[in-house]
Amino acid sequence: MTQTQTSARVATDGWQVAAVSDGSEILRTEGLRRRFLSGVEEIVPLDGIDFSARRGEMIAIVGPSGTGKSTLLHLLAALDTPTSGEVYFAGNSLHSMGEAELAEYRNRAVGFVWQRHHLLPDFTAAENVAMPLLVRGKARGQALHAAEGWLGEVGLARRSGQQAGELSGGEQQRVAIARALVNEPVVLLADEPTGDLDERSAEAVFELLERLHQSHHLTSILATHNLSLAKRADRVLALQHGKLAPGAETLAGVAKASARTAGAGASAPGGRG
C-alpha cells in the first residue's frame, strides 16, 4: 500500500476485509505472467502485466477471443495461480495468503460473474443466490432472506421462487449478478457478462451493472467483446500479445483484430479468452 492511500477496515461477520478509501489503489499486478502448454506448444496469454485498479473505478478489458482476458480475471480472483509475478489486494500479496485466507478472499472480497451463469437449474433463483452465504455457514432462513433482497435489487423479486432453469437468459444472468454480490464484495469481476445475450438483454444487464457499481461503491473490472459497452467504463484497457495497452484509442485496433478473428471461421481452434 502506498503512502498516499488511506487504510480502512470493513468488518463483516468477524472477518476483516482489507479495503482502501475511494480513489485509492485496491488491486495491483506486478510482472504477471501465465503460460500454458498445449502439447509441445507454449501459450503465453499474459506476459508481464503491470496493472492497477482504484477503488470505485469501472474498467473494461477488451480484446479478441483468446487473448487472455478470462485468464487475467481468474488470476485477480485467485481462481488460478500465475506462472510468475504478483497480484496484490489492498497492498497484500495473494501469494502470501494461506488457503483459508484465499478462500475467504474469493468468497468475501471478490464477486465473480461468468459469461455462462453456472446456476443450478433445479434450484430456485433465491436458493442459487443464497449459495455463497450457505458456504459461509449462514442459517438457511437468513441466507434466503438476504438472497430475496438481492433479487429485488436486480428486478427479480417476483421470480425468487422460480427454478433457475425456467428463467430467460437475461433473467438467469441477473440471478448470477445477485449471487456474485450477495456477500457484499469490494470488487466485482465480470467475464463477458453480456456475451451470451441478445442486444436488448445485453443492454439491460450492462445498465444493471452500472447501477449496482455506483450504488454499492464497487470496483468493477469487466472483460468484454462489446466495444460500445466498453466505452462507457471509466477506463478501457486492451489486452493484446500478452500486454495491456491503456487508452480508448486502442479500441479501433481491437475492433479490427476482432473482425479478423470472426472472419477466420468458427472451425478455427479456440484460444484462452
C-alpha positions in Angstrom: 0.0 0.0 0.0 1.4 3.4 -1.0 1.8 6.3 1.4 -0.9 8.2 -0.3 -3.5 5.5 0.4 -5.9 5.8 3.4 -6.3 2.5 5.2 -9.8 1.2 6.1 -11.1 -2.0 7.5 -14.6 -3.2 6.7 -15.8 -5.8 9.2 -18.2 -8.4 8.0 -19.3 -11.2 10.4 -16.0 -11.0 12.2 -13.7 -11.3 9.2 -11.8 -8.2 8.3 -12.0 -7.5 4.6 -9.0 -5.3 3.6 -10.1 -2.2 1.8 -9.0 1.3 1.0 -10.8 4.6 0.6 -12.4 5.6 -2.7 -9.9 6.7 -5.3 -7.0 4.7 -3.8 -5.5 1.5 -5.2 -7.4 -1.7 -4.4 -5.9 -4.2 -6.9 -2.5 -4.3 -8.5 -0.4 -6.7 -10.5 3.3 -6.7 -11.0 5.0 -8.7 -13.8 2.0 -11.0 -14.0 2.8 -13.9 -16.4 0.8 -17.0 -17.2 1.8 -19.7 -19.6 0.2 -22.9 -20.6 1.5 -26.0 -22.5 -0.6 -27.4 -25.4 1.3 -30.4 -26.5 4.8 -29.1 -27.4 3.5 -25.5 -27.9 3.8 -22.9 -25.2 0.9 -20.4 -25.0 1.6 -17.2 -23.0 -1.7 -15.2 -22.8 -0.2 -12.9 -20.1 3.4 -11.8 -20.5 4.3 -9.4 -17.7 1.1 -7.5 -16.9 1.6 -4.4 -14.7 -1.9 -3.1 -13.8 -3.8 -1.3 -11.0 -7.4 -0.5 -10.3 -8.6 2.2 -7.9 -11.4 1.9 -5.5 -14.7 2.9 -7.3 -13.4 2.5 -10.8 -15.2 0.7 -13.6 -12.6 -0.8 -16.0 -13.3 -2.6 -19.3 -10.7 -5.1 -20.6 -11.2 -5.6 -24.3 -9.5 -7.8 -26.9 -10.3 -10.6 -29.4 -11.2 -14.0 -28.2 -8.2 -16.0 -27.0 -6.1 -13.0 -25.9 -6.2 -13.9 -22.2 -9.0 -11.7 -20.7 -10.5 -14.6 -18.8 -7.1 -15.7 -17.6 -6.4 -12.3 -16.2 -9.7 -12.2 -14.3 -9.2 -15.7 -12.9 -5.8 -14.6 -11.5 -7.3 -11.4 -10.0 -9.9 -13.6 -8.3 -7.4 -16.1 -7.1 -9.1 -18.8 -9.2 -5.8 -19.5 -10.9 -2.2 -19.2 -9.9 0.3 -17.1 -12.0 3.4 -18.7 -13.5 5.3 -15.7 -12.1 4.5 -12.2 -10.9 2.2 -11.0 -8.1 -1.4 -9.9 -7.5 -2.0 -7.5 -4.6 -5.3 -6.7 -2.9 -5.2 -3.6 -0.8 -1.4 -3.9 -0.7 -1.5 -7.6 0.4 0.1 -10.2 -1.9 -2.3 -13.1 -2.7 0.8 -15.3 -3.0 1.5 -14.8 0.7 -2.0 -15.9 1.8 -2.7 -19.4 3.0 -5.5 -21.5 1.6 -8.0 -20.4 4.2 -7.3 -16.7 3.6 -7.6 -17.2 -0.2 -10.9 -19.0 0.3 -12.2 -16.0 2.3 -10.8 -13.6 -0.3 -12.7 -15.5 -3.1 -15.9 -15.7 -1.1 -16.0 -12.3 0.6 -13.8 -9.7 -1.1 -14.5 -10.6 -4.8 -17.7 -11.3 -6.6 -17.4 -13.1 -10.0 -19.9 -13.1 -12.9 -19.3 -15.7 -15.6 -20.4 -15.5 -19.2 -22.3 -18.7 -18.7 -24.1 -18.1 -15.4 -23.5 -21.6 -13.9 -26.7 -21.6 -12.0 -28.2 -24.9 -10.6 -31.2 -25.3 -12.9 -33.3 -27.4 -10.4 -32.8 -24.9 -7.6 -34.9 -21.7 -7.2 -33.4 -18.3 -8.0 -33.3 -17.5 -4.3 -31.5 -20.8 -3.5 -28.9 -20.1 -6.2 -28.2 -16.6 -4.8 -28.1 -17.9 -1.3 -25.3 -20.4 -2.1 -22.3 -18.2 -1.2 -24.0 -17.4 2.2 -24.6 -21.1 2.9 -21.0 -21.8 2.1 -20.1 -19.3 4.8 -22.3 -21.2 7.3 -25.2 -18.8 7.4 -28.5 -20.2 8.5 -30.8 -21.2 5.6 -33.5 -18.7 6.6 -31.1 -15.8 6.9 -29.4 -16.7 3.6 -32.7 -16.9 1.7 -33.9 -13.6 3.2 -30.7 -11.9 2.0 -31.0 -13.6 -1.4 -34.5 -12.3 -1.8 -33.4 -8.8 -1.0 -30.7 -9.0 -3.8 -33.2 -10.4 -6.3 -35.3 -7.4 -5.6 -32.2 -5.2 -6.4 -31.8 -6.9 -9.8 -35.5 -6.7 -10.6 -36.5 -10.3 -10.0 -38.3 -10.1 -6.6 -41.3 -11.9 -8.1 -39.2 -14.7 -9.6 -37.4 -15.7 -6.4 -39.3 -19.0 -6.1 -38.9 -19.9 -9.8 -36.5 -22.7 -10.7 -33.4 -21.2 -12.4 -33.8 -23.4 -15.4 -37.2 -21.9 -16.2 -35.8 -18.3 -16.4 -34.8 -16.5 -19.6 -31.2 -15.9 -20.4 -31.3 -12.3 -19.2 -33.0 -13.3 -16.0 -30.5 -16.0 -15.3 -27.6 -13.5 -15.7 -29.4 -11.2 -13.3 -29.6 -14.0 -10.8 -25.9 -14.7 -11.3 -25.1 -11.0 -10.6 -27.2 -11.1 -7.4 -25.2 -14.3 -6.4 -21.9 -12.5 -7.1 -22.9 -9.6 -4.8 -24.8 -11.3 -2.0 -21.7 -11.3 0.2 -21.2 -7.6 -0.5 -17.7 -7.8 -2.0 -15.4 -4.9 -2.6 -14.5 -6.0 -6.2 -16.8 -7.2 -8.9 -15.2 -9.2 -11.8 -17.3 -10.0 -14.8 -16.2 -12.2 -17.7 -18.1 -11.4 -20.8 -21.3 -10.9 -18.7 -23.4 -10.0 -21.8 -21.7 -12.3 -24.3 -24.5 -14.9 -24.4 -27.3 -12.3 -24.6 -29.2 -10.7 -27.4 -28.6 -6.9 -27.9 -31.6 -5.8 -25.8 -30.9 -8.1 -22.9 -27.2 -7.2 -23.0 -28.0 -3.5 -22.7 -30.3 -4.1 -19.8 -27.7 -6.2 -18.0 -25.0 -3.7 -18.6 -27.2 -0.9 -17.2 -27.8 -3.0 -14.1 -24.1 -3.5 -13.6 -23.5 0.3 -13.9 -26.3 1.0 -11.4 -25.0 -1.6 -8.9 -21.4 -0.4 -9.4 -22.4 3.1 -8.3 -24.9 2.2 -5.6 -22.7 -0.3 -3.8 -19.4 1.6 -4.4 -17.8 -1.3 -6.2 -14.6 -1.6 -8.1 -15.7 -3.3 -11.3 -13.5 -5.0 -13.9 -15.3 -6.3 -17.0 -13.9 -8.4 -19.8 -15.9 -7.8 -22.9 -16.1 -8.1 -26.7 -18.8 -5.4 -26.8 -16.8 -2.3 -27.6 -19.9 0.0 -27.5 -20.5 -1.1 -23.9 -16.8 -0.9 -23.0 -16.6 2.8 -24.0 -19.0 3.5 -21.1 -16.5 2.4 -18.5 -14.2 4.8 -16.7 -11.2 3.3 -18.3 -10.6 0.9 -21.2 -7.6 -1.4 -21.5 -6.8 -3.6 -24.5 -5.2 -6.9 -24.0 -3.1 -7.9 -27.0 0.1 -10.1 -27.4 0.2 -10.6 -23.6 0.3 -6.9 -22.8 -2.3 -4.4 -21.6 -2.4 -1.1 -23.6 -4.2 1.8 -21.9 -6.4 4.3 -23.6 -9.6 4.4 -25.6 -7.5 4.9 -28.8 -6.8 1.2 -28.7 -10.5 0.4 -29.4 -10.1 0.8 -33.2 -7.3 -1.7 -33.4 -9.2 -4.1 -31.2 -12.2 -3.8 -33.4 -10.1 -4.7 -36.5 -8.5 -7.6 -34.7 -11.9 -8.9 -33.5 -13.2 -8.7 -37.0 -10.3 -10.7 -38.4 -10.8 -13.3 -35.7 -14.5 -13.6 -36.5 -13.7 -13.9 -40.2 -11.3 -16.8 -39.6 -14.3 -19.1 -39.2 -16.0 -20.9 -36.4 -14.0 -24.1 -37.1 -10.6 -22.5 -36.1 -9.1 -23.7 -32.9 -10.1 -21.6 -29.9 -7.7 -19.9 -27.5 -8.0 -18.9 -23.9 -10.2 -15.9 -23.6 
